[in-house]
Amino acid sequence: MKTKKIIADTMPQALKMVRQQLGDNAIIVNTRAINTGGLFGFFSKQKYEVTAYTVDKEEAPLEPMMKYESKEKPIRPVVEIKNQDNHIPNDMEKQNSVFHKTPQKLYQFYSQPETVKDKKASAPSQPELENEKQAKPLIKSADTENHLLDEIKHMRKMMMTLMMGDKQGSNIPVSVVTHVNQLRKQGVDEEIIEFIVNQLLKKFESIHDTSEEIIKNEIISIIEAIITNRISESMSISESIRMINIIGPTGVGKTTSIAKLATEQVLKQKRRVAMITTDVYRIAAVEQLKTYAGILNVPIEVVRSADELEQAISKLEHYDLIYMDTTGRNYKEAKYRESINEFINHPLKSDNYLVLSLTTKFEDMEILLKEFLESPIKKLILTKLDETTSYGSILNIAYKYPYQLAYITNGQSVPEDIAAIDPSLLARYLLGEE
């Protein structure tokens, strides 16, 4: 371990020097303002002293406990099978998971040791030839099926657009088209727009004779039902939950969200709270969480590995609730998604929250939402509502994915700017009324 004291004119300059001399993995242990120079105590200049340390040798990465299947496997043929049911059941539940299946016989072949495969490759047997003959048509058939399904989906989207644009020749009144265009402007998925229109046509036998106000209220009710289905009846944290793990990409507001949630538990619920951070890759993140912990007068532990996490949990086990801030990474990459498992797989009963920013394009959100479907992460915190005027991604998530919409944040104030999602208010946002 290497320890160093850095003195600089400003704090940002000192932190930059720490990063240059000790690397990005440096951990700040102390910061203070000091006076240097001068004569007999006069004309001294204020500077900043930062004490930091780093471990010279990186610890070997642990084998992830929960592995994700890579999408790119050029050696192994993979068949992608998608659920193409575009209709939501009566309870508004819609499973849109994507599963990757490998043909059974090919799986048996690739699961054998390399030496066995090499022998078979040099002298293929009759069963292998049969397997190859069966696998190739299967892969080709699946690719063709997926291509046809994509074409059908594209045609449906095009027909929906034409139907909405033809105000005079279609059976859709102008009042409905106006609301549909507003939803499309808000970034609502075409599949959801089609679902809403179908619900309207089913409910009103003569939609042309229905007033615009009634149509608008019905659209609001449909949107409310979709979102309400993804919101828990109670937002309180069960006493059996001992740990809250916060996961998410860089810059989405994980640390601030922890401060808001922890403050509510300390001041209102009167629970004994502690904090853990694994985000040692960003010096500022550690300092920010330490500041919040100091304000709340709660302990905080900085950990770099699963072994250190185990020691920290043992030290804090007498606290009612522990919040863990995990490293912000680009979780579109499988290696980073796998690395998070060594931190969220611990013996304490916990809830795992994925934090997403509403300023992110929905297409980019979908990548993470799909990849984490089979993980222990089941709840979402949506941040930066105040930094966007487009709210369609919230409805898209509620309609397409089985995550629970836990919290939404609308500012930087701690702890005020966090709350549960209001389905009625969001529906009015989407229709441009708020």
Salt bridges, closest charged atoms under 4 A:
ASP9 OD1 - LYS45 NZ 3.77
ASP9 OD1 - LYS47 NZ 3.60
ASP24 OD1 - ARG19 NE 3.71
GLU49 OE1 - ARG32 NE 2.76
GLU58 OE1 - ARG304 NH2 3.71
GLU63 OE2 - LYS67 NZ 2.70
GLU69 OE2 - LYS73 NZ 3.65
GLU80 OE2 - LYS82 NZ 3.34
GLU80 OE1 - HIS100 ND1 3.84
GLU93 OE1 - ARG230 NH1 2.91
GLU114 OE2 - LYS117 NZ 3.04
GLU128 OE2 - LYS120 NZ 3.92
GLU132 OE2 - LYS136 NZ 3.00
GLU151 OE2 - HIS147 NE2 3.90
ASP189 OD1 - LYS400 NZ 3.23
GLU190 OE2 - ARG184 NE 2.64
GLU191 OE2 - LYS94 NZ 3.35
GLU194 OE1 - ARG156 NH2 2.68
GLU213 OE2 - LYS216 NZ 3.27
GLU218 OE1 - LYS203 NZ 3.00
ASP279 OD2 - ARG282 NH2 3.33
GLU301 OE1 - LYS315 NZ 3.59
ASP320 OD1 - ARG272 NH2 3.49
ASP351 OD2 - LYS379 NZ 2.98
ASP364 OD1 - LYS332 NZ 3.67
GLU366 OE2 - LYS400 NZ 3.59
GLU371 OE2 - LYS71 NZ 3.29
GLU371 OE1 - ARG337 NH2 3.31
GLU433 OE2 - LYS216 NZ 2.67
GLU433 OE1 - ARG428 NH1 2.94
